Amino acid sequence: MTNKISKRLLILPIFLTYSLLYAQNDDKPSFSDERKFDYFFYEGVNLKNAEKFDASYEMFMHCLDIDSTSSAALFELSSYYIQMNQSEKAVELMRKCIKYSPDNQEYHAIMATLFFNSGMFGEAAEEYEYLIGKSPEKNELNYYLAESYTRMGEIGKAIEMYDALENGMGILEPISMEKYRLYMQLKQPENAFDELKKLADKYPMEARYPIIIGDLYIQQNDVTQALTYYRKAQNIDPESPYLPVSMANYYEKTGQRDSAKIQIHEALINSRLDVNTKLNILARYIMQLQRTEQDINSASALFRTLLEQHPDESRLKLAYGDFLTTMNKFDEARFQYQLVTESEPDNIGAWQQLLRLSFQTQNIDEVERICLKCQEIFPDAMEFRYYLGIAYFQKGDYQTAIDTYMDAIPLIPKDNQPLISDFYGQIGDTYFRTKQTDKAFEAYEEALKHNDKNIVALNNYAYYLSLLKRDIAKAERMSALVIKMEPDNATYIDTYAWIFFVQGNYILAKIYIEQAISKDRTKNPELFDHYGDILFMSGEKDKAVEQWLKAKELGKTGVTLDKKIAEKAYFEETEDEIFNNIDEVKNETKE
């Protein structure tokens, strides 16, 4: 087989496989062939149990060569194709299974699932209808048929199936909620709410159901009915931990923001409320706080209260770290992340957030430390090797950066071609920074072999070719592809403009550089320097000087820029300046 079989292969229980082995067929093999079939089949089962899936597949193929009508062998082969996401082949084999064993309900059930997962909802519905006819006592089949009808858009039939399910199992929350959703889809709100009210009537001492009904009335902008049901819930359970959350929504909806904040605070300090719900409340409301010092302190106080209640909850510390980061309180945020990495060193999410913060604060030494540590803890997590290379690059240790990338590439799974491409792209950037241009362009070529749509590699390759005035036609093709994929990126548009400038097509160069500047949100001085060069060559010398001065004001330095401003004339950058500017260009394209 060309595709390796997954160890997570979905396999029927052995007793079922054996029971299907001798399914009746019209054309039975000879006694000799039966013995061969038995050998290959049981060997296939044994190999499957030993997780030697490729060899097992071959055994079942031998079975099919002996008896092409064997439902058991067809089923086993179909299960492999399911795992390889080759649904058409799996369906083809399962159709044959059912053809040769038409009364086998297990096969029909598998076929129904396969149809449903393949988006063939009409065919799935037919299979479930058949199964219900054979086994009407199996209530779960009504649920699967209802789902199939829903996907087909047969909402009325889906509701009928849920009704049948209720008749067999009684009123249940998931069914009532689904019927509510379907009735709302049919624009029958009265029927929709009746379903939920039946649920509340069945469990009159459960406050959660009036709260759910109230929440859904809030979604319908019916605050009067919502409040009615919230009051019912309060009468049932005044201490319900979920009621303050809903009341906060009600107060927000009615413009009573101060009352909403009080309810949020009550919910967050309620010891009966689970941590997940509290985190959801925080995520929902924290962005609504105004950016005043009082509001910031209020939010921080809520986090501290929760941390006192749940001192070992790492998700809460991570959420607090994220909040502190948005407030630019980087040291405090780092402390929260570090608490998690120290107590749970295998919490990769905490390390990732700590790494992100270290990059954000340009603490490159800390980036290096984190990546080296995480290489030991998470040897298969390539992101830490990737960012370690970037750290070495930014520290000017270019050869170590290249070695880091090269050492990582053999460890990347072969099926992750885009990631391999990204690593080669980084190698190309680093080689170019060290003036090893031929090696840089070889690395870019390798990057594009693994992913011909690697947008950063395409852009950098094109831009660096244009800087050296090499293979400009190729640079233009690559840059055009980049613009097609990402038409609103100012840096990429600038590359395209610069290629036209190098070609002497100043009209197009001006059109694109002005477009780049209009889309720029970072005030990149390189764009204004290029704009000045293009304006000068277009005959607009005074405007060119204005743009050069603006580039200087925004932070661009260099002998050539000073000379252009002083002499009010265009000069090409020196080779040293070209390579010294690479850091800025590379970082910009990586954003």
Disulfide bonds with the S-S distance in Angstrom:
none
